[in-house]
Amino acid sequence: MSAMEVLVNDRTGRKARIKCNSDDTIGDLKKLIAAQIGTQADRIVLKKWNSILKNQIMLQDYEISDGQSLELYYS
């Protein structure tokens, strides 16, 4: 487990820096994002290079590292 910071950008100007751990799941990350930007976690869709990230997969399994940016969409 290593602490890191992930950047999320929703392409409308809203950006957030989220502190998390490499062994957090995408679902955990969505909850952290939701708490910070004030939206519901189940409405958040995260993408990396046009691939939708699945809730049950860990950040380290997607090779997401400290300082990496993810695209934030809403469903």
Secondary structure by P-SEA (a helix, b strand, c coil): cccbbbbbbccccbbbbbbbcccccaaaaaaaaaaaaccccccbbbbcccbbbbccccccccccccbbbbbbbcc
